[in-house]
């Protein structure tokens, strides 16, 4: 064991598609600009399942997933200026970047131009060892990739904001969701439910587009003004040309040609869900009406802090089901069956 490293308990996938199991991992020694965080809660994101089961391609095993991390600082390096022991903090989907390219300097570290975007797990860190995520008791992160969780946000409902929250906040802000805008959130799951809350708080008129009306009552309580079932062909007739912005949180292939008909002229359909399979598109669906089909990936560190402050100001946290670590594998299956309202969060004290 390297001098200064810390052995911590964690839950890891030993190989692709294998059940996660309790193990131990080594966290690096706290460096000059590092923060040691006692993880209190870790959200389960659909991305964790995609990666642990190699749905998005070859992965690194054993893998400790988790990029929705909320905890408390327990140690800081001598050069740290942004945080102190006892601070409530979060870590999201990235823990490093090149910090030198135009995108990094602009606060868009998630789009690092030098390929140094450093995912929280399923990646190799600067020290040549695999990064491990939040399904663990502690994590060491450079202070520049740590954000502050405002006192008004409980840590358990704040954890999913580190991915689900910023993933929806960023495109809603970029495409100017607000008063006078009609916004649709496609899919009411872990991502979508935060999209409804944030779009409503921004002042937009919010519609949920979901396969069925099963979650209609939930959607309206979360802040939606309207709720429609996409399994009903009449929905596409009634809503044709309605929306300024549609944000798709769906991680399965969609008929984009159909959904693009729901946009106003020069409207945008933005994808934050990432299907494992390619999708097809008739380009006339975007040419006609000057429409935009776009993508968005999380947000930079600065914007993530802005999102947390916004959520605290408006009293927005995730709707969660708190579970013990021993329930992770069951939770994965329930996520795949859309049987969660709306985000599983691991109480890491149970690891």
N, C-alpha and C positions, 0 to 999 in steps of 0.2 A: 504494500500500500504506500502511495506517495505521501511524503510528509505533509501534514496539514490538511489532507483530504478528510472528508467526513463520510462515514458509512451510514446510509439511511435505508429504511424500509420503503418498498415501492411495489406496485403491481405492474407486471410486464407481460407482453405477449412474447413467448419464447420463439415462435415461428409464425409464418403466415397462417391465418385462420385458426391457430391454436387458441384455446381459452387462456385468458390472462390469469396469472398466478402470482402469489406473494413471493417477493425475492428481496435482495439487497443490492444497492448500487453505490458507487462512489461519487460524491460531489467534490469538485475541485476545491483546493484551498482558496480562501477569500483573498483576492488580489487587491492591488492598490485602489482600483475604482469599482470593486465588486460589492454587492449587497447579498448577505445571507438572509434568506426568507424562510421563516417557519410557515409552511403552507397549512392553511386552515380548511380551505375548500377548493375543490377542483371540479369544473363542469365537464360533462361528457358531450362532446360535439360529434355530429355525424362524420366529420373529417377524421376523427380518431378511428372510427370503424373502417372507413375507406382505406386508411393507411395500415392499420393493424392486419387487415385482410388483403392487402396488396391490390385493392381495387383501382388505385391510380398508378400502378406500376411497381417495380421492384423496390423493396424497402429494406431497412436496416434492423436486424434482430440480434439479441432481444430488444424489444421496443417498449419504453415507458411512455404511453401517450399522455395527452393533457396539455392544452394551451389556453385554458380558462382558469387562471390561478389567482387566488386571493389569500393573503396572509399578512404576517407581521414581521418587520425587520428585527432580526436578532443579533446581527453583527454587520459592521461596515468596514471597508478598507480605509487606510489612512488618507487616501486622496478623495474620498467621497464627500461631496458638498450638498447633494440634493436630498439626502435621507439621513435619518438618525434611528437608533435603536428604539423600537416601540411604534414606529410609523406603520400605518395601515396601507398596504401596497398591493398592486396587481402586476401580473405578467401575462402577456397575450401570446400571439402567434409567432413573434420573432424576438430573438435575443441577441442579434448582431446584424451588422451590414458593413459595407466597405467604409461608409461614413465620408467618402471623398468625392463620389460622383455627383452630378447635378441633381439627381433625384434624392439622394440621401441628404444633400445640403438643403434641399427644398422641403425636407420633412416627409418625404415619401420613401422611407427606407424599405417598404414592402416591394417597391419596384426598383431595387438596387440594380444599376446598369452593369456592374462588374461581376454579377453572379454571386455576390457575397451575402445575399439575403440569407439570414441565419435562422431557420425555423427552430422552434423551441424543442422539437424532437424529430426523429427520423432524419437527422442531418449530422454531419461531422463538424465539430467545433474547431476553433482556431488552434486548439492544442492537439488536434488529431484524434480525439476520442469522440464517441457518439454523444450527441445531446440527448438528455432524457427529460421528459416532461413532468406534468403536474400530478400524476397519480403517485405521489410520493410525499414524504414528510417534510423535506427541505429542498431548496434549490438555490444555486449561486448564480447571480445575473449581474452583468455590467449595469451600473446605475443609469446609464443613458437609455436602457431598454426596460426600465421599471417605471410604473406610473403610480400616482397617489390616489387612493380611494377615499373620497370625501367622507367625513364623519357621518353625514346623513344617510349613507348607504350601508346597510348591513352586509357583512362580508359574504354571506352565503348567496344572497340574491345579486350581489355585485359580480361574483365570479364569471357567470356566463356573459356579462357585458364585455369581457376582454376579447371575445371573438364574436358572438352573436350580436352584441350591441354595436360594436364598431363596424362590423360588416354591413349593417343596415344604415347606421348613421352616416357613413361616408357617402354612399350614392344619393341618399336623400338630401344631404346638404349640397352635393355637387350639382344635382339637377334641380336645385332650388325648390324643394318641397316646402310649401308654406301656404299662407292665406291666398285663396283664389285658384289654387292648383288642385286638380283631381288626381289622386295617387291610388294605384292598386297594388296591394301586396299579394303576390301569388304564392299560396301555400301558407298554412297557419301551423307552423311547427316551432322548433327552437329558435330559428332565425326569424320566421315570419311574425311571431307574436311580438317580438321586440320591434319589428318594422312598423306594426300597427301602433304600438305605444309611442314610438318616436315621431312617426309621421303626424299623429294626432297632436302631440305636444308642439310640433312645429307649426301647426295651424292649418294643415291641409285637410281637404275632404277625402276621407279614407274609405276604400272599398277592399274587402277581402275576396279573393278568388280562390275557392277551394273545391276539391273534387265533389264534396257533398255538403249538405247543410248541417252535418253532425255537430260541428263546433260553432254554429251560428251564435248561440247565446254567449259563448266565451268571447268570440270576436267583437261583438257589440259592447260587452263589458270592458274589453281592453281598449276601446276607443274607436272602433270602426263605425262609420256612418251607414254602410251598406254591406251586404254579404250575399254572394252569388255562388251557385254550384256550377263548376265547369263541365260536369257530366251532363248537364242539361243544354242541348243545342240552342235553346231559346236565349240562353245567356249571351251567346256570341251575336245573336241578332239584335237583342235589346241594347247591348253595350257598345255596339260598333261606333268607332270614332269618339269615344268618351274621355279617354285618359291622357293627361299630359305625361305621366310617368307610370310605368309598371316595373316593379322590382320582383324578379323571380327568385324565390328561395328553393326551388325544386331541384333535387339532385337526380332526377330521372329525365330521360329525353322527352321533349315536348314538341307539339306541332307549332313551331314558331310562326308559321304562316298564318295560323288562325289567331294567335294572340296579338300579332302585329296589327290585325284589323281593328283591334280595340283601341288603338292609339289615335289621338288627334293628329292633324297635320303637324309634322316636325316633332312629334312626340318621341319618347325614348323607352325602350324595353331593356332593362339592365339586369344582367345575370349575376347573381352571387352564389347560387347553387351550382355545383360542378358535377354533372353526370359523368359516369365512367365511360359511356359510349359516345361516339360522334353523333352529331345531329345534322339534319338536312335543312336546307333553306332555299326557297325560290327568291332570288334577289329582287324580283319585281315587288315582293312584299315590303321591301324597304325603299325601293326607288319611287314607287307610287306613294305620294304623301311626304316624301323627304324625311322618312323616319330613321331612327337610330337604333341599331341593335348593338348593345355594349356589354362590357363586363366590368366588374369592380372586385378588388381583393382587399379585404380588411381595411386598414388605414395606417398611416404613419403614427409614430409615438406621440407627436404633438397633437394630432387629431384625436387619438385615443384618449388623451387627457381631457381634451375639450368635450368629448362624448361623456366621460364620467362626470365631469362637472355639470353638464347639461342634465344628465339623468338624476343627479343629486338635487339639482334645482327644481326639477319637475316631479320628484318622488318616483322615479322609474327604476324598478328592479325587475329581474327576470321572475317569471312564475316557475317555481322549482318543485321538484320532489327530491328531498334529501335522502340519500341512501348510504349504507355502509359499504366498505370496499369489497366485502364478500358478495355483494349483489351486482358487481360490475358486469359480469358476463350475462346475467339475466337482463340487465339494463340495455346492453347492446342489442339483444334480440327484440326487446320492447321498442327501442328506437326504430329498428327496421320495420316493425309492425305498426308504427305511428301510435304507439300506446304510451305516450307520456304527455303530460300537460304541465310545463312545456319544455323543461330542461332538467335532466338528472344532474344532481350535484353530489359529489362524494364528500362525506365528512372524513377528512384525512386522519382524524384521530383514531379511526377504525382500521387503518392500514397496519 
